[in-house]
Amino acid sequence: GMTIFPQETIKGDVVVDSFNDHRIAMSMIIAGLKAQKEIKLIDSECMKISCPDFLEILEKVSVR
C-alpha cells in the first residue's frame, strides 16, 4: 500500500507531458485525484507498459 500526504494544496489546471514514462503518467493521475482543478495528461497510454489495468484498479481504491 501507499499513502500520499501532500504538503501543499495541489492546484491543478495544468497540462503534463508524460514523455512516454508510465511512472509520470500514473503519478499525475493520482495527484489529479486531489487537485482542485483538472490535470491534463499527454500520452496516458504509456501506463499499459507496467500496469494495463491501472485505471480499473484505481477505481477500487479509496482516496482520503
Secondary structure per residue as TSV (DSSP state, phi and psi in degrees):
chain	resnum	aa	ss	phi	psi
A	1	G	-	360.0	170.6
A	2	M	-	-154.1	138.3
A	3	T	-	-123.0	131.0
A	4	I	-	-113.1	124.0
A	5	F	-	-115.7	95.9
A	6	P	-	-67.2	141.4
A	7	Q	S	-81.8	-22.4
A	8	E	S	-128.9	165.7
A	9	T	-	-67.3	137.4
A	10	I	-	-89.1	112.0
A	11	K	-	-78.3	-38.6
A	12	G	-	77.6	-149.9
A	13	D	-	57.4	45.2
A	14	V	E	-135.1	163.4
A	15	V	E	-115.4	126.8
A	16	V	E	-118.7	128.5
A	17	D	E	-94.5	123.6
A	18	S	-	-76.8	-11.9
A	19	F	T	52.1	36.5
A	20	N	T	61.6	27.6
A	21	D	-	-106.7	111.5
A	22	H	H	-60.5	-30.2
A	23	R	H	-69.0	-41.5
A	24	I	H	-64.7	-44.8
A	25	A	H	-59.4	-48.5
A	26	M	H	-66.7	-39.5
A	27	S	H	-68.4	-34.8
A	28	M	H	-71.8	-32.2
A	29	I	H	-66.4	-41.1
A	30	I	H	-65.9	-43.6
A	31	A	H	-60.9	-36.7
A	32	G	H	-64.1	-22.2
A	33	L	H	-64.9	-29.3
A	34	K	H	-107.1	-2.0
A	35	A	-	-71.2	148.0
A	36	Q	S	-70.7	-32.7
A	37	K	S	-129.1	172.5
A	38	E	-	-65.8	142.5
A	39	I	E	-109.7	113.8
A	40	K	E	-89.5	132.6
A	41	L	E	-113.9	127.7
A	42	I	E	-93.1	129.8
A	43	D	-	69.4	56.3
A	44	S	G	-77.4	-14.6
A	45	E	G	-61.4	-21.9
A	46	C	G	-65.4	-14.2
A	47	M	G	-61.5	-23.5
A	48	K	G	-65.9	-14.4
A	49	I	G	-59.4	-47.9
A	50	S	T	-110.9	-24.4
A	51	C	-	-151.1	83.2
A	52	P	T	-58.0	-25.3
A	53	D	T	-100.4	20.0
A	54	F	H	-53.7	-49.5
A	55	L	H	-65.6	-37.5
A	56	E	H	-66.9	-39.7
A	57	I	H	-66.6	-42.9
A	58	L	H	-61.9	-33.7
A	59	E	H	-61.7	-25.0
A	60	K	T	-87.7	-10.4
A	61	V	S	-91.6	137.3
A	62	S	-	-85.3	142.3
A	63	V	-	-109.5	128.1
A	64	R	-	-107.2	360.0
